[in-house]
Amino acid sequence: MMRKASAGDASTLQWFKSSYSDSSNSSECVEVATAPDTIRIRDSKNPDGPQLTFTPTTWADFLPYASRH
């Protein structure tokens, strides 16, 4: 699901860059934040833009698939 987080949501999250983001190319950065009931993904170039949100179960199911592809 894609949605824009409210200002209150964004201010309380701690965002981490993906270990696969290319630090030499700042236009390719993904950031992840975890909350008790969601995992959020955003483009670091547009922190106020849309975010993908996943349940922890969906995220856990996705990670093995992504690591194989």
CHARMM internal coordinates of N, CA and C (Angstrom, degrees):
IC EDIT
DIST 1 N 1 CA 1.4392
DIST 1 CA 1 C 1.5205
ANGL 1 N 1 CA 1 C 108.29
DIST 1 C 2 N 1.3173
ANGL 1 CA 1 C 2 N 117.59
DIHE 1 N 1 CA 1 C 2 N 138.22
DIST 2 N 2 CA 1.4517
ANGL 1 C 2 N 2 CA 121.81
DIHE 1 CA 1 C 2 N 2 CA 178.20
DIST 2 CA 2 C 1.5248
ANGL 2 N 2 CA 2 C 108.59
DIHE 1 C 2 N 2 CA 2 C -111.52
DIST 2 C 3 N 1.3100
ANGL 2 CA 2 C 3 N 114.89
DIHE 2 N 2 CA 2 C 3 N 132.82
DIST 3 N 3 CA 1.4605
ANGL 2 C 3 N 3 CA 118.61
DIHE 2 CA 2 C 3 N 3 CA 177.25
DIST 3 CA 3 C 1.5143
ANGL 3 N 3 CA 3 C 108.71
DIHE 2 C 3 N 3 CA 3 C -157.23
DIST 3 C 4 N 1.2970
ANGL 3 CA 3 C 4 N 116.14
DIHE 3 N 3 CA 3 C 4 N 164.18
DIST 4 N 4 CA 1.4536
ANGL 3 C 4 N 4 CA 121.47
DIHE 3 CA 3 C 4 N 4 CA 176.34
DIST 4 CA 4 C 1.5170
ANGL 4 N 4 CA 4 C 108.24
DIHE 3 C 4 N 4 CA 4 C -98.14
DIST 4 C 5 N 1.3091
ANGL 4 CA 4 C 5 N 116.77
DIHE 4 N 4 CA 4 C 5 N 126.23
DIST 5 N 5 CA 1.4697
ANGL 4 C 5 N 5 CA 120.90
DIHE 4 CA 4 C 5 N 5 CA -179.73
DIST 5 CA 5 C 1.5191
ANGL 5 N 5 CA 5 C 109.91
DIHE 4 C 5 N 5 CA 5 C -74.26
DIST 5 C 6 N 1.2965
ANGL 5 CA 5 C 6 N 115.91
DIHE 5 N 5 CA 5 C 6 N 148.69
DIST 6 N 6 CA 1.4590
ANGL 5 C 6 N 6 CA 119.45
DIHE 5 CA 5 C 6 N 6 CA 176.07
DIST 6 CA 6 C 1.5228
ANGL 6 N 6 CA 6 C 109.43
DIHE 5 C 6 N 6 CA 6 C -72.00
DIST 6 C 7 N 1.3149
ANGL 6 CA 6 C 7 N 116.53
DIHE 6 N 6 CA 6 C 7 N 161.89
DIST 7 N 7 CA 1.4647
ANGL 6 C 7 N 7 CA 120.95
DIHE 6 CA 6 C 7 N 7 CA -178.88
DIST 7 CA 7 C 1.5188
ANGL 7 N 7 CA 7 C 110.98
DIHE 6 C 7 N 7 CA 7 C -57.79
DIST 7 C 8 N 1.3339
ANGL 7 CA 7 C 8 N 117.58
DIHE 7 N 7 CA 7 C 8 N -37.90
DIST 8 N 8 CA 1.4590
ANGL 7 C 8 N 8 CA 120.73
DIHE 7 CA 7 C 8 N 8 CA 178.73
DIST 8 CA 8 C 1.5115
ANGL 8 N 8 CA 8 C 111.51
DIHE 7 C 8 N 8 CA 8 C -63.32
DIST 8 C 9 N 1.3227
ANGL 8 CA 8 C 9 N 117.45
DIHE 8 N 8 CA 8 C 9 N -42.01
DIST 9 N 9 CA 1.4612
ANGL 8 C 9 N 9 CA 120.81
DIHE 8 CA 8 C 9 N 9 CA 178.32
DIST 9 CA 9 C 1.5228
ANGL 9 N 9 CA 9 C 111.04
DIHE 8 C 9 N 9 CA 9 C -61.29
DIST 9 C 10 N 1.3357
ANGL 9 CA 9 C 10 N 116.73
DIHE 9 N 9 CA 9 C 10 N -49.97
DIST 10 N 10 CA 1.4603
ANGL 9 C 10 N 10 CA 121.36
DIHE 9 CA 9 C 10 N 10 CA -174.94
DIST 10 CA 10 C 1.5200
ANGL 10 N 10 CA 10 C 111.92
DIHE 9 C 10 N 10 CA 10 C -64.26
DIST 10 C 11 N 1.3184
ANGL 10 CA 10 C 11 N 117.24
DIHE 10 N 10 CA 10 C 11 N -34.36
DIST 11 N 11 CA 1.4662
ANGL 10 C 11 N 11 CA 120.07
DIHE 10 CA 10 C 11 N 11 CA -175.82
DIST 11 CA 11 C 1.5254
ANGL 11 N 11 CA 11 C 112.13
DIHE 10 C 11 N 11 CA 11 C -72.64
DIST 11 C 12 N 1.3074
ANGL 11 CA 11 C 12 N 118.32
DIHE 11 N 11 CA 11 C 12 N -20.56
DIST 12 N 12 CA 1.4635
ANGL 11 C 12 N 12 CA 119.81
DIHE 11 CA 11 C 12 N 12 CA -177.61
DIST 12 CA 12 C 1.5239
ANGL 12 N 12 CA 12 C 113.13
DIHE 11 C 12 N 12 CA 12 C -98.89
DIST 12 C 13 N 1.3356
ANGL 12 CA 12 C 13 N 117.41
DIHE 12 N 12 CA 12 C 13 N -5.02
DIST 13 N 13 CA 1.4550
ANGL 12 C 13 N 13 CA 120.30
DIHE 12 CA 12 C 13 N 13 CA -178.42
DIST 13 CA 13 C 1.5200
ANGL 13 N 13 CA 13 C 111.56
DIHE 12 C 13 N 13 CA 13 C -91.36
DIST 13 C 14 N 1.3171
ANGL 13 CA 13 C 14 N 115.89
DIHE 13 N 13 CA 13 C 14 N 147.09
DIST 14 N 14 CA 1.4590
ANGL 13 C 14 N 14 CA 121.26
DIHE 13 CA 13 C 14 N 14 CA 174.23
DIST 14 CA 14 C 1.5242
ANGL 14 N 14 CA 14 C 106.99
DIHE 13 C 14 N 14 CA 14 C -106.53
DIST 14 C 15 N 1.3260
ANGL 14 CA 14 C 15 N 116.63
DIHE 14 N 14 CA 14 C 15 N 115.20
DIST 15 N 15 CA 1.4571
ANGL 14 C 15 N 15 CA 122.90
DIHE 14 CA 14 C 15 N 15 CA -175.58
DIST 15 CA 15 C 1.5160
ANGL 15 N 15 CA 15 C 111.06
DIHE 14 C 15 N 15 CA 15 C -93.92
DIST 15 C 16 N 1.3463
ANGL 15 CA 15 C 16 N 115.84
DIHE 15 N 15 CA 15 C 16 N 141.70
DIST 16 N 16 CA 1.4633
ANGL 15 C 16 N 16 CA 123.11
DIHE 15 CA 15 C 16 N 16 CA 178.38
DIST 16 CA 16 C 1.5185
ANGL 16 N 16 CA 16 C 108.50
DIHE 15 C 16 N 16 CA 16 C -126.33
DIST 16 C 17 N 1.3352
ANGL 16 CA 16 C 17 N 116.08
DIHE 16 N 16 CA 16 C 17 N 138.18
DIST 17 N 17 CA 1.4607
ANGL 16 C 17 N 17 CA 119.56
DIHE 16 CA 16 C 17 N 17 CA 175.52
DIST 17 CA 17 C 1.5144
ANGL 17 N 17 CA 17 C 109.78
DIHE 16 C 17 N 17 CA 17 C -75.69
DIST 17 C 18 N 1.3103
ANGL 17 CA 17 C 18 N 114.83
DIHE 17 N 17 CA 17 C 18 N 145.80
DIST 18 N 18 CA 1.4509
ANGL 17 C 18 N 18 CA 120.51
DIHE 17 CA 17 C 18 N 18 CA 176.24
DIST 18 CA 18 C 1.5239
ANGL 18 N 18 CA 18 C 109.72
DIHE 17 C 18 N 18 CA 18 C -61.99
DIST 18 C 19 N 1.3139
ANGL 18 CA 18 C 19 N 116.79
DIHE 18 N 18 CA 18 C 19 N 141.70
DIST 19 N 19 CA 1.4717
ANGL 18 C 19 N 19 CA 120.13
DIHE 18 CA 18 C 19 N 19 CA 176.40
DIST 19 CA 19 C 1.5196
ANGL 19 N 19 CA 19 C 111.01
DIHE 18 C 19 N 19 CA 19 C -67.57
DIST 19 C 20 N 1.3265
ANGL 19 CA 19 C 20 N 117.50
DIHE 19 N 19 CA 19 C 20 N -15.21
DIST 20 N 20 CA 1.4597
ANGL 19 C 20 N 20 CA 121.61
DIHE 19 CA 19 C 20 N 20 CA 178.38
DIST 20 CA 20 C 1.5230
ANGL 20 N 20 CA 20 C 112.78
DIHE 19 C 20 N 20 CA 20 C -93.57
DIST 20 C 21 N 1.3367
ANGL 20 CA 20 C 21 N 118.00
DIHE 20 N 20 CA 20 C 21 N -2.51
DIST 21 N 21 CA 1.4561
ANGL 20 C 21 N 21 CA 120.06
DIHE 20 CA 20 C 21 N 21 CA 177.10
DIST 21 CA 21 C 1.5150
ANGL 21 N 21 CA 21 C 109.12
DIHE 20 C 21 N 21 CA 21 C -68.26
DIST 21 C 22 N 1.3053
ANGL 21 CA 21 C 22 N 116.25
DIHE 21 N 21 CA 21 C 22 N 137.98
DIST 22 N 22 CA 1.4616
ANGL 21 C 22 N 22 CA 122.93
DIHE 21 CA 21 C 22 N 22 CA -177.68
DIST 22 CA 22 C 1.5267
ANGL 22 N 22 CA 22 C 108.99
DIHE 21 C 22 N 22 CA 22 C -84.78
DIST 22 C 23 N 1.3186
ANGL 22 CA 22 C 23 N 118.10
DIHE 22 N 22 CA 22 C 23 N 107.15
DIST 23 N 23 CA 1.4617
ANGL 22 C 23 N 23 CA 121.28
DIHE 22 CA 22 C 23 N 23 CA -177.35
DIST 23 CA 23 C 1.5243
ANGL 23 N 23 CA 23 C 112.27
DIHE 22 C 23 N 23 CA 23 C -67.21
DIST 23 C 24 N 1.3374
ANGL 23 CA 23 C 24 N 118.50
DIHE 23 N 23 CA 23 C 24 N -20.10
DIST 24 N 24 CA 1.4596
ANGL 23 C 24 N 24 CA 120.62
DIHE 23 CA 23 C 24 N 24 CA 178.28
DIST 24 CA 24 C 1.5280
ANGL 24 N 24 CA 24 C 111.43
DIHE 23 C 24 N 24 CA 24 C -82.36
DIST 24 C 25 N 1.3343
ANGL 24 CA 24 C 25 N 117.01
DIHE 24 N 24 CA 24 C 25 N -11.37
DIST 25 N 25 CA 1.4550
ANGL 24 C 25 N 25 CA 121.76
DIHE 24 CA 24 C 25 N 25 CA 179.38
DIST 25 CA 25 C 1.5269
ANGL 25 N 25 CA 25 C 107.87
DIHE 24 C 25 N 25 CA 25 C -129.63
DIST 25 C 26 N 1.3337
ANGL 25 CA 25 C 26 N 115.51
DIHE 25 N 25 CA 25 C 26 N 91.29
DIST 26 N 26 CA 1.4698
ANGL 25 C 26 N 26 CA 119.77
DIHE 25 CA 25 C 26 N 26 CA -173.51
DIST 26 CA 26 C 1.5158
ANGL 26 N 26 CA 26 C 113.40
DIHE 25 C 26 N 26 CA 26 C -66.08
DIST 26 C 27 N 1.3229
ANGL 26 CA 26 C 27 N 118.37
DIHE 26 N 26 CA 26 C 27 N -7.61
DIST 27 N 27 CA 1.4572
ANGL 26 C 27 N 27 CA 119.61
DIHE 26 CA 26 C 27 N 27 CA -179.91
DIST 27 CA 27 C 1.5247
ANGL 27 N 27 CA 27 C 112.27
DIHE 26 C 27 N 27 CA 27 C -85.78
DIST 27 C 28 N 1.3170
ANGL 27 CA 27 C 28 N 118.15
DIHE 27 N 27 CA 27 C 28 N 3.41
DIST 28 N 28 CA 1.4595
ANGL 27 C 28 N 28 CA 121.28
DIHE 27 CA 27 C 28 N 28 CA -178.67
DIST 28 CA 28 C 1.5226
ANGL 28 N 28 CA 28 C 111.48
DIHE 27 C 28 N 28 CA 28 C -126.82
DIST 28 C 29 N 1.3117
ANGL 28 CA 28 C 29 N 117.30
DIHE 28 N 28 CA 28 C 29 N 57.39
DIST 29 N 29 CA 1.4610
ANGL 28 C 29 N 29 CA 120.96
DIHE 28 CA 28 C 29 N 29 CA -178.08
DIST 29 CA 29 C 1.5240
ANGL 29 N 29 CA 29 C 111.26
DIHE 28 C 29 N 29 CA 29 C -117.07
DIST 29 C 30 N 1.3045
ANGL 29 CA 29 C 30 N 115.07
DIHE 29 N 29 CA 29 C 30 N 134.15
DIST 30 N 30 CA 1.4491
ANGL 29 C 30 N 30 CA 122.81
DIHE 29 CA 29 C 30 N 30 CA 175.82
DIST 30 CA 30 C 1.5181
ANGL 30 N 30 CA 30 C 107.25
DIHE 29 C 30 N 30 CA 30 C -116.94
DIST 30 C 31 N 1.3193
ANGL 30 CA 30 C 31 N 116.78
DIHE 30 N 30 CA 30 C 31 N 138.23
DIST 31 N 31 CA 1.4578
ANGL 30 C 31 N 31 CA 121.28
DIHE 30 CA 30 C 31 N 31 CA 177.40
DIST 31 CA 31 C 1.5213
ANGL 31 N 31 CA 31 C 109.55
DIHE 30 C 31 N 31 CA 31 C -120.45
DIST 31 C 32 N 1.3251
ANGL 31 CA 31 C 32 N 114.62
DIHE 31 N 31 CA 31 C 32 N 147.69
DIST 32 N 32 CA 1.4649
ANGL 31 C 32 N 32 CA 122.22
DIHE 31 CA 31 C 32 N 32 CA -177.84
DIST 32 CA 32 C 1.5226
ANGL 32 N 32 CA 32 C 108.54
DIHE 31 C 32 N 32 CA 32 C -126.91
DIST 32 C 33 N 1.3222
ANGL 32 CA 32 C 33 N 116.06
DIHE 32 N 32 CA 32 C 33 N 140.15
DIST 33 N 33 CA 1.4681
ANGL 32 C 33 N 33 CA 122.00
DIHE 32 CA 32 C 33 N 33 CA 173.64
DIST 33 CA 33 C 1.5210
ANGL 33 N 33 CA 33 C 107.91
DIHE 32 C 33 N 33 CA 33 C -134.50
DIST 33 C 34 N 1.3145
ANGL 33 CA 33 C 34 N 115.88
DIHE 33 N 33 CA 33 C 34 N 142.61
DIST 34 N 34 CA 1.4582
ANGL 33 C 34 N 34 CA 119.82
DIHE 33 CA 33 C 34 N 34 CA 178.30
DIST 34 CA 34 C 1.5251
ANGL 34 N 34 CA 34 C 109.90
DIHE 33 C 34 N 34 CA 34 C -113.16
DIST 34 C 35 N 1.2926
ANGL 34 CA 34 C 35 N 114.79
DIHE 34 N 34 CA 34 C 35 N 142.04
DIST 35 N 35 CA 1.4582
ANGL 34 C 35 N 35 CA 123.48
DIHE 34 CA 34 C 35 N 35 CA 173.05
DIST 35 CA 35 C 1.5254
ANGL 35 N 35 CA 35 C 105.66
DIHE 34 C 35 N 35 CA 35 C -129.62
DIST 35 C 36 N 1.3106
ANGL 35 CA 35 C 36 N 118.81
DIHE 35 N 35 CA 35 C 36 N 167.51
DIST 36 N 36 CA 1.4691
ANGL 35 C 36 N 36 CA 119.23
DIHE 35 CA 35 C 36 N 36 CA -176.07
DIST 36 CA 36 C 1.5291
ANGL 36 N 36 CA 36 C 114.36
DIHE 35 C 36 N 36 CA 36 C -54.71
DIST 36 C 37 N 1.3314
ANGL 36 CA 36 C 37 N 117.28
DIHE 36 N 36 CA 36 C 37 N -35.67
DIST 37 N 37 CA 1.4657
ANGL 36 C 37 N 37 CA 118.17
DIHE 36 CA 36 C 37 N 37 CA -175.75
DIST 37 CA 37 C 1.5227
ANGL 37 N 37 CA 37 C 114.57
DIHE 36 C 37 N 37 CA 37 C -116.90
DIST 37 C 38 N 1.3509
ANGL 37 CA 37 C 38 N 118.46
DIHE 37 N 37 CA 37 C 38 N 2.78
DIST 38 N 38 CA 1.4614
ANGL 37 C 38 N 38 CA 120.78
DIHE 37 CA 37 C 38 N 38 CA 179.68
DIST 38 CA 38 C 1.5205
ANGL 38 N 38 CA 38 C 112.12
DIHE 37 C 38 N 38 CA 38 C -146.03
DIST 38 C 39 N 1.3089
ANGL 38 CA 38 C 39 N 114.38
DIHE 38 N 38 CA 38 C 39 N 154.75
DIST 39 N 39 CA 1.4602
ANGL 38 C 39 N 39 CA 122.99
DIHE 38 CA 38 C 39 N 39 CA 168.42
DIST 39 CA 39 C 1.5172
ANGL 39 N 39 CA 39 C 104.53
DIHE 38 C 39 N 39 CA 39 C -113.94
DIST 39 C 40 N 1.3226
ANGL 39 CA 39 C 40 N 118.02
DIHE 39 N 39 CA 39 C 40 N 129.99
DIST 40 N 40 CA 1.4608
ANGL 39 C 40 N 40 CA 121.55
DIHE 39 CA 39 C 40 N 40 CA -177.08
DIST 40 CA 40 C 1.5209
ANGL 40 N 40 CA 40 C 110.30
DIHE 39 C 40 N 40 CA 40 C -117.40
DIST 40 C 41 N 1.3242
ANGL 40 CA 40 C 41 N 114.66
DIHE 40 N 40 CA 40 C 41 N 141.76
DIST 41 N 41 CA 1.4582
ANGL 40 C 41 N 41 CA 122.25
DIHE 40 CA 40 C 41 N 41 CA -179.86
DIST 41 CA 41 C 1.5270
ANGL 41 N 41 CA 41 C 106.85
DIHE 40 C 41 N 41 CA 41 C -126.67
DIST 41 C 42 N 1.3423
ANGL 41 CA 41 C 42 N 116.35
DIHE 41 N 41 CA 41 C 42 N 137.37
DIST 42 N 42 CA 1.4611
ANGL 41 C 42 N 42 CA 120.14
DIHE 41 CA 41 C 42 N 42 CA 177.25
DIST 42 CA 42 C 1.5209
ANGL 42 N 42 CA 42 C 110.12
DIHE 41 C 42 N 42 CA 42 C -145.97
DIST 42 C 43 N 1.3179
ANGL 42 CA 42 C 43 N 115.00
DIHE 42 N 42 CA 42 C 43 N 163.63
DIST 43 N 43 CA 1.4509
ANGL 42 C 43 N 43 CA 123.44
DIHE 42 CA 42 C 43 N 43 CA 174.67
DIST 43 CA 43 C 1.5266
ANGL 43 N 43 CA 43 C 107.01
DIHE 42 C 43 N 43 CA 43 C -85.82
DIST 43 C 44 N 1.3223
ANGL 43 CA 43 C 44 N 117.96
DIHE 43 N 43 CA 43 C 44 N 122.83
DIST 44 N 44 CA 1.4662
ANGL 43 C 44 N 44 CA 120.29
DIHE 43 CA 43 C 44 N 44 CA -175.65
DIST 44 CA 44 C 1.5276
ANGL 44 N 44 CA 44 C 112.63
DIHE 43 C 44 N 44 CA 44 C -66.00
DIST 44 C 45 N 1.3298
ANGL 44 CA 44 C 45 N 117.96
DIHE 44 N 44 CA 44 C 45 N -20.22
DIST 45 N 45 CA 1.4615
ANGL 44 C 45 N 45 CA 120.35
DIHE 44 CA 44 C 45 N 45 CA 177.36
DIST 45 CA 45 C 1.5234
ANGL 45 N 45 CA 45 C 111.56
DIHE 44 C 45 N 45 CA 45 C -74.55
DIST 45 C 46 N 1.3243
ANGL 45 CA 45 C 46 N 117.08
DIHE 45 N 45 CA 45 C 46 N -18.76
DIST 46 N 46 CA 1.4557
ANGL 45 C 46 N 46 CA 121.99
DIHE 45 CA 45 C 46 N 46 CA -176.50
DIST 46 CA 46 C 1.5299
ANGL 46 N 46 CA 46 C 109.90
DIHE 45 C 46 N 46 CA 46 C -134.73
DIST 46 C 47 N 1.3380
ANGL 46 CA 46 C 47 N 117.76
DIHE 46 N 46 CA 46 C 47 N 66.58
DIST 47 N 47 CA 1.4664
ANGL 46 C 47 N 47 CA 120.18
DIHE 46 CA 46 C 47 N 47 CA -174.25
DIST 47 CA 47 C 1.5227
ANGL 47 N 47 CA 47 C 114.62
DIHE 46 C 47 N 47 CA 47 C -62.62
DIST 47 C 48 N 1.3224
ANGL 47 CA 47 C 48 N 118.08
DIHE 47 N 47 CA 47 C 48 N -22.20
DIST 48 N 48 CA 1.4638
ANGL 47 C 48 N 48 CA 120.52
DIHE 47 CA 47 C 48 N 48 CA 178.12
DIST 48 CA 48 C 1.5232
ANGL 48 N 48 CA 48 C 112.08
DIHE 47 C 48 N 48 CA 48 C -93.66
DIST 48 C 49 N 1.3288
ANGL 48 CA 48 C 49 N 116.67
DIHE 48 N 48 CA 48 C 49 N 1.13
DIST 49 N 49 CA 1.4563
ANGL 48 C 49 N 49 CA 121.35
DIHE 48 CA 48 C 49 N 49 CA -178.55
DIST 49 CA 49 C 1.5143
ANGL 49 N 49 CA 49 C 112.28
DIHE 48 C 49 N 49 CA 49 C -82.56
DIST 49 C 50 N 1.3236
ANGL 49 CA 49 C 50 N 115.57
DIHE 49 N 49 CA 49 C 50 N -167.47
DIST 50 N 50 CA 1.4617
ANGL 49 C 50 N 50 CA 120.16
DIHE 49 CA 49 C 50 N 50 CA -177.55
DIST 50 CA 50 C 1.5269
ANGL 50 N 50 CA 50 C 112.25
DIHE 49 C 50 N 50 CA 50 C -64.58
DIST 50 C 51 N 1.2981
ANGL 50 CA 50 C 51 N 114.68
DIHE 50 N 50 CA 50 C 51 N 154.27
DIST 51 N 51 CA 1.4619
ANGL 50 C 51 N 51 CA 122.02
DIHE 50 CA 50 C 51 N 51 CA 177.93
DIST 51 CA 51 C 1.5216
ANGL 51 N 51 CA 51 C 108.68
DIHE 50 C 51 N 51 CA 51 C -128.66
DIST 51 C 52 N 1.3063
ANGL 51 CA 51 C 52 N 114.88
DIHE 51 N 51 CA 51 C 52 N 148.37
DIST 52 N 52 CA 1.4587
ANGL 51 C 52 N 52 CA 120.22
DIHE 51 CA 51 C 52 N 52 CA 168.73
DIST 52 CA 52 C 1.5127
ANGL 52 N 52 CA 52 C 107.13
DIHE 51 C 52 N 52 CA 52 C -90.12
DIST 52 C 53 N 1.3127
ANGL 52 CA 52 C 53 N 117.73
DIHE 52 N 52 CA 52 C 53 N 138.28
DIST 53 N 53 CA 1.4588
ANGL 52 C 53 N 53 CA 121.23
DIHE 52 CA 52 C 53 N 53 CA 176.12
DIST 53 CA 53 C 1.5175
ANGL 53 N 53 CA 53 C 109.41
DIHE 52 C 53 N 53 CA 53 C -124.85
DIST 53 C 54 N 1.3106
ANGL 53 CA 53 C 54 N 115.37
DIHE 53 N 53 CA 53 C 54 N 138.79
DIST 54 N 54 CA 1.4562
ANGL 53 C 54 N 54 CA 123.20
DIHE 53 CA 53 C 54 N 54 CA -179.23
DIST 54 CA 54 C 1.5195
ANGL 54 N 54 CA 54 C 109.62
DIHE 53 C 54 N 54 CA 54 C -131.83
DIST 54 C 55 N 1.3176
ANGL 54 CA 54 C 55 N 116.58
DIHE 54 N 54 CA 54 C 55 N 151.33
DIST 55 N 55 CA 1.4622
ANGL 54 C 55 N 55 CA 119.44
DIHE 54 CA 54 C 55 N 55 CA 169.26
DIST 55 CA 55 C 1.5271
ANGL 55 N 55 CA 55 C 106.78
DIHE 54 C 55 N 55 CA 55 C -74.75
DIST 55 C 56 N 1.3116
ANGL 55 CA 55 C 56 N 118.54
DIHE 55 N 55 CA 55 C 56 N 156.53
DIST 56 N 56 CA 1.4547
ANGL 55 C 56 N 56 CA 119.82
DIHE 55 CA 55 C 56 N 56 CA 176.98
DIST 56 CA 56 C 1.5391
ANGL 56 N 56 CA 56 C 112.65
DIHE 55 C 56 N 56 CA 56 C -57.17
DIST 56 C 57 N 1.3213
ANGL 56 CA 56 C 57 N 117.96
DIHE 56 N 56 CA 56 C 57 N -36.15
DIST 57 N 57 CA 1.4657
ANGL 56 C 57 N 57 CA 120.98
DIHE 56 CA 56 C 57 N 57 CA 179.51
DIST 57 CA 57 C 1.5233
ANGL 57 N 57 CA 57 C 110.97
DIHE 56 C 57 N 57 CA 57 C -66.64
DIST 57 C 58 N 1.3196
ANGL 57 CA 57 C 58 N 117.22
DIHE 57 N 57 CA 57 C 58 N -45.31
DIST 58 N 58 CA 1.4621
ANGL 57 C 58 N 58 CA 120.82
DIHE 57 CA 57 C 58 N 58 CA 178.77
DIST 58 CA 58 C 1.5127
ANGL 58 N 58 CA 58 C 110.56
DIHE 57 C 58 N 58 CA 58 C -62.46
DIST 58 C 59 N 1.3193
ANGL 58 CA 58 C 59 N 117.67
DIHE 58 N 58 CA 58 C 59 N -42.56
DIST 59 N 59 CA 1.4667
ANGL 58 C 59 N 59 CA 122.02
DIHE 58 CA 58 C 59 N 59 CA 179.26
DIST 59 CA 59 C 1.5289
ANGL 59 N 59 CA 59 C 110.14
DIHE 58 C 59 N 59 CA 59 C -62.32
DIST 59 C 60 N 1.3132
ANGL 59 CA 59 C 60 N 116.69
DIHE 59 N 59 CA 59 C 60 N -44.64
DIST 60 N 60 CA 1.4712
ANGL 59 C 60 N 60 CA 120.71
DIHE 59 CA 59 C 60 N 60 CA 179.56
DIST 60 CA 60 C 1.5246
ANGL 60 N 60 CA 60 C 110.99
DIHE 59 C 60 N 60 CA 60 C -63.06
DIST 60 C 61 N 1.3254
ANGL 60 CA 60 C 61 N 117.81
DIHE 60 N 60 CA 60 C 61 N -34.98
DIST 61 N 61 CA 1.4648
ANGL 60 C 61 N 61 CA 120.95
DIHE 60 CA 60 C 61 N 61 CA 176.54
DIST 61 CA 61 C 1.5277
ANGL 61 N 61 CA 61 C 111.78
DIHE 60 C 61 N 61 CA 61 C -71.26
DIST 61 C 62 N 1.3239
ANGL 61 CA 61 C 62 N 117.19
DIHE 61 N 61 CA 61 C 62 N -33.76
DIST 62 N 62 CA 1.4595
ANGL 61 C 62 N 62 CA 122.00
DIHE 61 CA 61 C 62 N 62 CA -178.06
DIST 62 CA 62 C 1.5304
ANGL 62 N 62 CA 62 C 112.85
DIHE 61 C 62 N 62 CA 62 C -72.88
DIST 62 C 63 N 1.3129
ANGL 62 CA 62 C 63 N 118.87
DIHE 62 N 62 CA 62 C 63 N -39.04
DIST 63 N 63 CA 1.4658
ANGL 62 C 63 N 63 CA 121.87
DIHE 62 CA 62 C 63 N 63 CA -173.20
DIST 63 CA 63 C 1.5263
ANGL 63 N 63 CA 63 C 113.99
DIHE 62 C 63 N 63 CA 63 C -56.10
DIST 63 C 64 N 1.3254
ANGL 63 CA 63 C 64 N 120.82
DIHE 63 N 63 CA 63 C 64 N -46.72
DIST 64 N 64 CA 1.4677
ANGL 63 C 64 N 64 CA 118.78
DIHE 63 CA 63 C 64 N 64 CA 178.15
DIST 64 CA 64 C 1.5319
ANGL 64 N 64 CA 64 C 112.26
DIHE 63 C 64 N 64 CA 64 C -61.81
DIST 64 C 65 N 1.3222
ANGL 64 CA 64 C 65 N 117.08
DIHE 64 N 64 CA 64 C 65 N -38.59
DIST 65 N 65 CA 1.4603
ANGL 64 C 65 N 65 CA 120.77
DIHE 64 CA 64 C 65 N 65 CA 177.26
DIST 65 CA 65 C 1.5368
ANGL 65 N 65 CA 65 C 110.24
DIHE 64 C 65 N 65 CA 65 C -61.46
DIST 65 C 66 N 1.3166
ANGL 65 CA 65 C 66 N 116.80
DIHE 65 N 65 CA 65 C 66 N -48.84
DIST 66 N 66 CA 1.4724
ANGL 65 C 66 N 66 CA 121.16
DIHE 65 CA 65 C 66 N 66 CA -178.58
DIST 66 CA 66 C 1.5267
ANGL 66 N 66 CA 66 C 111.81
DIHE 65 C 66 N 66 CA 66 C -62.85
DIST 66 C 67 N 1.2980
ANGL 66 CA 66 C 67 N 117.51
DIHE 66 N 66 CA 66 C 67 N -36.54
DIST 67 N 67 CA 1.4677
ANGL 66 C 67 N 67 CA 119.57
DIHE 66 CA 66 C 67 N 67 CA -178.39
DIST 67 CA 67 C 1.5357
ANGL 67 N 67 CA 67 C 112.14
DIHE 66 C 67 N 67 CA 67 C -70.29
DIST 67 C 68 N 1.3219
ANGL 67 CA 67 C 68 N 117.00
DIHE 67 N 67 CA 67 C 68 N -22.28
DIST 68 N 68 CA 1.4678
ANGL 67 C 68 N 68 CA 120.53
DIHE 67 CA 67 C 68 N 68 CA 177.74
DIST 68 CA 68 C 1.5241
ANGL 68 N 68 CA 68 C 112.72
DIHE 67 C 68 N 68 CA 68 C -86.30
DIST 68 C 69 N 1.3249
ANGL 68 CA 68 C 69 N 117.16
DIHE 68 N 68 CA 68 C 69 N -15.83
DIST 69 N 69 CA 1.4751
ANGL 68 C 69 N 69 CA 120.80
DIHE 68 CA 68 C 69 N 69 CA -175.65
DIST 69 CA 69 C 1.4707
ANGL 69 N 69 CA 69 C 109.50
DIHE 68 C 69 N 69 CA 69 C -116.85
END
COOR INIT
IC SEED 1 N 1 CA 1 C
IC BUILD
